Amino acid sequence: MTVTAMTTADEVPAPVSVTMTKALNQALHDSLAADENVLVYGEDVGRLGGVFRVTEGLRKEFGPERVWDSPLAESGIVGTAIGMAMAGMRPVVEMQFDAYAYPAFEQIVSHVAKMRNRTKGRVSLPITIRIPYAGDIGGVEHHSDSSEAYWTSTAGLTVVTPSNPADAYSLLRESIDSDDPVIFMEPKSRYWMKDELRLPVQTAAMDQAQVVREGSDVTLLAYGPTVRTALSAAEEGADHGLSIEVIDLRTLSPFDDATVSTSVRKTSRAAIIHEAAQFGGYGAEVAARVTEANFTHLSAPVLRITGFDVPYPSPKLEEYYLPTAERVLDALESWDWEL
């Protein structure tokens, strides 16, 4: 007979208010503690603890041989990570800001993404590349790019973006444990978002999208910073009799066709929201996949509510650039709801 230890309610720690920054910091801490092959480095991640303090305290606890400051050379950061991963380590590197990752683009696309295929599966690269991305923080040029489409169009990369503290912890732990490279995109405007949590926490697997609000009239697909916007639109829509189902994609590549199609076939309408420009953006791929898989179930074309087709604007103008709940509802009104 198996005996299970019983615990009382008093022995269960109460949830505490946790920011996304704290959740990410704890995930890095726990990964470093669990596996001596995990290394964390990048620009200012050691002594300073990162621009957003995501790595604060890690160097002090785990030492400069496992958490350190790199030179200001993103290509070198990723290039050394490739060599370390080939030698059996699990490097977690930070690209301080979204647009700062572009100097490492060749290393990521030509080597990180291709190594397993190039070696017929003999060499894997367990690298996690953390990229703070997107806007709504009043950042200057090169500090507010939404670069996800570059990475999702590159075969061989898993691309993940959490929208809340619980997923931030769970998805980062899973990314670091993965034997294949992961682009881990952290929405900067959500770093200070708080939830009541008990850490550690395990949420759904990183290849699964999640229905975060049920509805019956339209499926609204969102990820990262736009999930909260989508939920706000759903709340406002409900006041006007519109039932919006919101799906948090969580992992952009690979795409969870099953969860999305199940929802779309229920609602018969779909829209995708993201901060990046519309032309050639991630939403175009989503719209195509949803249409191909569910064409006979759709009552209207798939809509895209996005940023505009211009470079990311100055801080004074970003409120006009970013998609809002009002823009979502205005777009949904463009459909012929008699169909």
C-alpha positions as CSV (number, residue, x, y, z in Angstrom):
1,M,0.0,0.0,0.0
2,T,1.3,3.4,-0.9
3,V,1.1,6.1,1.8
4,T,0.8,9.7,0.7
5,A,2.0,12.3,3.1
6,M,-0.7,14.7,4.1
7,T,-0.3,18.4,4.5
8,T,-2.4,21.0,6.1
9,A,-3.5,24.2,4.6
10,D,-1.2,26.0,6.9
11,E,1.8,24.2,5.4
12,V,1.1,25.5,1.9
13,P,2.8,28.9,1.3
14,A,0.4,31.6,0.4
15,P,0.7,33.2,-3.1
16,V,2.7,36.3,-3.3
17,S,2.7,39.2,-5.7
18,V,5.3,38.4,-8.4
19,T,6.3,40.6,-11.3
20,M,7.4,39.1,-14.7
21,T,10.9,40.4,-13.9
22,K,10.9,38.4,-10.6
23,A,9.5,35.3,-12.3
24,L,12.2,35.4,-15.0
25,N,14.9,36.0,-12.4
26,Q,13.7,33.1,-10.3
27,A,13.6,30.8,-13.4
28,L,17.2,31.7,-14.2
29,H,18.2,31.1,-10.6
30,D,16.5,27.8,-10.4
31,S,18.0,26.6,-13.7
32,L,21.5,27.6,-12.6
33,A,21.0,25.7,-9.4
34,A,19.6,22.6,-11.1
35,D,22.3,22.2,-13.7
36,E,25.9,23.3,-13.5
37,N,26.1,23.4,-17.3
38,V,23.7,26.4,-17.4
39,L,25.6,29.7,-18.0
40,V,24.1,33.2,-18.1
41,Y,25.8,36.1,-19.8
42,G,25.4,39.2,-21.9
43,E,25.8,43.0,-21.7
44,D,25.5,44.2,-18.1
45,V,23.8,41.1,-16.9
46,G,26.4,40.5,-14.1
47,R,27.3,43.3,-11.8
48,L,24.4,45.5,-12.8
49,G,21.8,42.7,-13.0
50,G,20.7,43.7,-16.5
51,V,19.0,46.9,-17.7
52,F,15.7,45.6,-16.4
53,R,17.2,43.8,-13.4
54,V,16.2,40.4,-14.7
55,T,19.5,38.9,-13.7
56,E,19.9,40.8,-10.5
57,G,21.8,38.9,-7.7
58,L,22.7,35.9,-9.9
59,R,26.4,36.7,-10.3
60,K,26.7,37.2,-6.5
61,E,25.2,33.8,-5.8
62,F,26.7,31.7,-8.6
63,G,29.9,33.5,-9.3
64,P,31.5,35.2,-12.3
65,E,32.4,31.9,-13.9
66,R,28.7,31.2,-14.5
67,V,27.1,34.7,-14.7
68,W,29.2,37.4,-16.4
69,D,29.3,40.6,-18.4
70,S,30.2,40.2,-22.0
71,P,31.8,42.8,-24.4
72,L,29.4,44.9,-26.4
73,A,29.4,42.5,-29.3
74,E,26.2,40.6,-30.0
75,S,27.7,38.5,-32.7
76,G,30.5,37.4,-30.3
77,I,27.9,36.7,-27.6
78,V,26.0,34.2,-29.8
79,G,29.1,32.9,-31.5
80,T,30.7,31.9,-28.2
81,A,27.4,30.4,-27.1
82,I,27.4,28.1,-30.1
83,G,30.8,26.8,-29.2
84,M,29.8,26.3,-25.5
85,A,26.7,24.5,-26.5
86,M,28.6,22.2,-28.8
87,A,30.8,21.4,-25.8
88,G,27.9,20.4,-23.7
89,M,27.0,23.6,-21.9
90,R,23.6,25.3,-21.8
91,P,24.2,29.0,-22.4
92,V,21.5,31.6,-21.7
93,V,22.4,34.8,-23.4
94,E,20.7,38.2,-23.4
95,M,20.4,40.6,-26.3
96,Q,19.8,43.6,-24.0
97,F,17.2,45.2,-26.5
98,D,15.4,43.8,-29.5
99,A,17.2,45.8,-32.2
100,Y,20.5,45.0,-30.5
101,A,20.1,41.4,-31.7
102,Y,20.6,42.3,-35.4
103,P,24.4,42.2,-35.3
104,A,24.0,38.5,-34.2
105,F,21.5,37.8,-37.0
106,E,24.0,35.9,-39.1
107,Q,25.2,33.7,-36.3
108,I,21.6,32.9,-35.3
109,V,20.2,32.2,-38.8
110,S,23.3,30.6,-40.4
111,H,24.5,28.5,-37.4
112,V,22.3,28.3,-34.4
113,A,19.2,27.4,-36.4
114,K,21.0,25.0,-38.8
115,M,23.4,23.0,-36.7
116,R,21.1,20.0,-35.9
117,N,20.1,19.7,-39.6
118,R,23.6,20.3,-40.9
119,T,25.0,17.5,-38.7
120,K,22.1,15.1,-39.4
121,G,21.0,15.3,-35.8
122,R,24.4,14.5,-34.2
123,V,24.9,18.0,-32.8
124,S,22.3,20.0,-31.0
125,L,22.5,23.5,-29.6
126,P,20.7,24.0,-26.3
127,I,21.0,27.8,-26.4
128,T,18.4,30.2,-25.0
129,I,18.6,33.7,-26.5
130,R,16.6,36.2,-24.4
131,I,15.4,39.2,-26.3
132,P,13.4,42.0,-24.5
133,Y,11.1,43.2,-27.3
134,A,8.2,45.4,-28.3
135,G,7.2,48.9,-27.2
136,D,5.1,50.9,-24.8
137,I,8.0,51.9,-22.6
138,G,8.9,55.3,-24.1
139,G,12.1,53.9,-25.6
140,V,14.2,55.7,-28.1
141,E,15.3,54.3,-31.5
142,H,16.5,50.7,-31.5
143,H,14.8,50.0,-28.2
144,S,11.2,49.1,-29.2
145,D,11.4,46.8,-32.2
146,S,9.0,43.9,-32.6
147,S,11.3,41.5,-34.4
148,E,9.4,38.2,-34.0
149,A,8.8,37.7,-37.7
150,Y,12.5,37.5,-38.4
151,W,12.9,34.6,-36.0
152,T,9.7,32.8,-36.8
153,S,10.6,32.8,-40.5
154,T,13.8,30.9,-39.7
155,A,13.4,27.2,-39.7
156,G,15.2,25.5,-36.8
157,L,14.3,28.0,-34.1
158,T,11.6,27.7,-31.4
159,V,10.2,31.2,-30.7
160,V,8.5,31.7,-27.3
161,T,6.9,34.8,-25.7
162,P,5.2,34.9,-22.3
163,S,2.4,37.3,-21.5
164,N,2.3,36.9,-17.7
165,P,4.6,36.1,-14.8
166,A,3.5,32.4,-14.4
167,D,4.3,31.6,-18.1
168,A,7.5,33.7,-17.9
169,Y,8.8,31.3,-15.2
170,S,7.5,28.1,-16.7
171,L,8.4,28.8,-20.3
172,L,11.9,30.0,-19.5
173,R,12.6,26.9,-17.5
174,E,11.4,24.7,-20.3
175,S,13.3,26.7,-22.9
176,I,16.6,26.3,-21.0
177,D,15.9,22.5,-20.6
178,S,15.3,22.2,-24.4
179,D,18.0,20.5,-26.4
180,D,17.3,22.9,-29.3
181,P,17.7,26.6,-29.6
182,V,15.0,28.9,-28.3
183,I,14.4,32.6,-29.1
184,F,12.8,33.7,-25.8
185,M,11.1,37.1,-26.4
186,E,10.2,39.1,-23.3
187,P,7.7,41.9,-23.7
188,K,9.3,44.9,-22.0
189,S,6.1,46.6,-21.2
190,R,5.0,43.6,-19.1
191,Y,8.1,43.3,-17.0
192,W,6.3,45.1,-14.1
193,M,3.0,43.2,-14.5
194,K,2.1,41.4,-11.3
195,D,0.2,38.2,-10.5
196,E,-0.4,36.3,-7.3
197,L,1.9,33.2,-7.6
198,R,3.7,30.4,-5.8
199,L,7.0,29.8,-7.4
200,P,8.1,27.5,-8.8
201,V,5.1,27.1,-11.1
202,Q,4.6,24.9,-14.2
203,T,2.0,26.0,-16.7
204,A,1.1,24.4,-20.1
205,A,3.9,23.0,-22.3
206,M,5.5,25.7,-24.5
207,D,4.1,24.3,-27.7
208,Q,0.5,24.8,-26.6
209,A,-1.6,27.9,-27.0
210,Q,-4.1,28.7,-24.2
211,V,-7.6,30.0,-24.3
212,V,-7.4,32.8,-21.7
213,R,-11.0,34.0,-22.1
214,E,-13.9,32.0,-23.6
215,G,-16.3,33.5,-26.2
216,S,-18.6,32.6,-29.0
217,D,-18.6,35.3,-31.6
218,V,-14.9,35.7,-32.6
219,T,-11.5,34.3,-31.9
220,L,-8.9,37.0,-31.1
221,L,-5.3,35.7,-31.3
222,A,-2.7,37.5,-29.3
223,Y,0.8,37.0,-27.8
224,G,3.2,38.7,-25.5
225,P,2.4,42.3,-24.9
226,T,-0.9,42.2,-26.8
227,V,-2.6,39.6,-24.7
228,R,-3.6,42.2,-22.1
229,T,-4.8,44.5,-24.9
230,A,-6.9,41.6,-26.3
231,L,-8.5,40.9,-22.9
232,S,-9.3,44.6,-22.5
233,A,-11.0,44.5,-25.9
234,A,-13.0,41.4,-24.9
235,E,-14.2,43.2,-21.7
236,E,-15.3,46.3,-23.7
237,G,-16.9,44.1,-26.4
238,A,-18.9,42.3,-23.8
239,D,-20.5,45.6,-22.7
240,H,-21.8,45.8,-26.3
241,G,-23.0,42.2,-26.6
242,L,-19.9,40.9,-28.4
243,S,-18.5,37.6,-27.1
244,I,-14.7,37.5,-27.8
245,E,-12.6,34.4,-27.2
246,V,-9.0,35.3,-26.5
247,I,-6.1,32.9,-27.2
248,D,-2.6,33.5,-26.0
249,L,-0.4,31.8,-28.5
250,R,2.6,31.7,-26.1
251,T,4.8,29.9,-28.7
252,L,4.9,31.5,-32.1
253,S,6.9,28.7,-33.7
254,P,5.9,25.9,-33.8
255,F,2.3,27.1,-34.2
256,D,-0.5,25.3,-32.2
257,D,-2.9,24.8,-35.1
258,A,-5.1,22.4,-33.1
259,T,-6.1,24.9,-30.4
260,V,-6.6,27.8,-32.8
261,S,-8.7,25.7,-35.2
262,T,-10.9,24.4,-32.5
263,S,-11.7,27.9,-31.4
264,V,-12.2,29.3,-35.0
265,R,-14.5,26.5,-35.9
266,K,-16.6,27.4,-32.9
267,T,-16.7,31.1,-33.5
268,S,-16.4,31.2,-37.3
269,R,-14.4,34.4,-37.2
270,A,-10.8,35.2,-36.3
271,A,-8.5,38.2,-35.9
272,I,-4.8,38.5,-34.9
273,I,-3.3,41.4,-33.0
274,H,0.4,42.4,-32.8
275,E,2.6,45.5,-32.3
276,A,4.8,44.9,-35.3
277,A,4.0,46.5,-38.7
278,Q,1.4,44.7,-40.7
279,F,3.1,44.1,-44.1
280,G,5.0,40.8,-43.9
281,G,4.3,40.6,-40.2
282,Y,3.7,37.5,-38.1
283,G,-0.1,38.1,-38.4
284,A,0.1,37.4,-42.2
285,E,1.3,33.8,-41.6
286,V,-1.3,33.3,-38.9
287,A,-4.1,34.6,-41.2
288,A,-2.9,32.2,-43.9
289,R,-2.8,29.2,-41.7
290,V,-6.2,29.9,-40.1
291,T,-7.7,30.4,-43.6
292,E,-6.2,27.3,-45.1
293,A,-7.2,25.0,-42.2
294,N,-10.7,26.5,-41.6
295,F,-11.8,28.1,-44.9
296,T,-15.2,26.4,-45.0
297,H,-15.9,27.3,-41.3
298,L,-15.1,31.1,-41.7
299,S,-17.9,33.6,-42.1
300,A,-15.5,36.5,-42.8
301,P,-11.8,37.1,-43.8
302,V,-9.3,36.9,-41.0
303,L,-8.4,40.4,-39.7
304,R,-5.1,41.8,-38.6
305,I,-4.9,44.6,-36.0
306,T,-1.3,45.7,-36.0
307,G,1.2,48.6,-35.8
308,F,1.5,50.7,-38.9
309,D,3.9,50.1,-41.8
310,V,6.5,52.6,-40.6
311,P,9.6,52.4,-38.5
312,Y,8.8,52.4,-34.8
313,P,8.1,56.0,-33.9
314,S,9.5,58.3,-31.2
315,P,8.2,58.0,-27.6
316,K,5.8,61.0,-28.1
317,L,4.0,59.1,-31.0
318,E,4.0,55.5,-29.8
319,E,0.5,55.8,-28.3
320,Y,-0.8,56.4,-31.8
321,Y,1.2,53.5,-33.3
322,L,0.3,50.7,-30.8
323,P,-2.9,48.7,-31.4
324,T,-5.4,49.4,-28.7
325,A,-8.7,47.8,-27.5
326,E,-10.6,50.5,-29.4
327,R,-8.8,49.7,-32.6
328,V,-9.6,46.0,-32.1
329,L,-13.3,46.7,-31.7
330,D,-13.3,49.1,-34.6
331,A,-11.7,46.4,-36.8
332,L,-14.3,43.8,-35.8
333,E,-17.1,46.2,-36.7
334,S,-15.8,46.3,-40.3
335,W,-17.2,42.7,-40.8
336,D,-20.6,42.1,-42.2
337,W,-22.1,40.5,-39.2
338,E,-25.2,39.5,-41.1
339,L,-23.2,36.7,-42.8
